[in-house]
Amino acid sequence: MGLFSRRGTASEPAPVEWASVEAEQQKRPHGPFDRSQVDEMGPRVDLGAIWLPVMPGLELRMEIDKKTQKVTGVTAALEGSNLQIQAFAAPRTEGIWDEIRHEIAQSVSGQGGVVDDVPGVFGRELLVRMPVTGPDGQPAQRPARFVGVDGPRWFVRGVLAGRAALDAEAAKPLESVFANIVVVRDQSPRPPRDLLPLALPKSARKDGAQPPAQAAPENAAPQASDFNPLRRGPEITQIG
């Protein structure tokens, strides 16, 4: 992570509940970071509320709400693995990942899936296996990893799918991407869990024109609205 500039000192991560989220954010040995913690954008792309790290071979797909045409999330794809990222408003003095993790687990279990709440690179995370119909028409399972980090007035969630859901080596590049995200929280008052505004990268805007919509990859992170207790709207995927 030497390519990325940050301020503050590193130490072991602390529990999610704390008196000051800002103070705990400064202690983390890795990100995601708040804008106040970095000196410059570095090798990242500006997506509005998220500055996303880039690397050779990384493909970005912007998720668009069909009704509002607003960007609701971004998926980074690399060598058969996907990382879906969304950022949300959160209270200043307490984290919401514990509560959200519990709700995701309940939602997955209610749909017949299997959930394990396990320690991970970013603290507690969920390894889920959703029931699907395989190519041969037989019942199968699709794995995914839900990771989350609480920051000062924001929460960022990642969903690892494809090879990265189960293969630790395949997950490392996308874990590095997630660990070096910078969240740019505006000063507008927002209710907890409100999506922070994202935007298409400048190279994709072309004076306001948007690239044609494309179908999400087969091994993309689960998209069903009832799978996500953060209640994001319906989506399509666009190539950034």
Summary of the structure (lengths in Angstrom):
residues: 240
radius of gyration: 17.1
end to end distance: 24.2
largest distance: 52.5
contacts: 762
relative contact order: 0.23
helix: 19%
strand: 35%
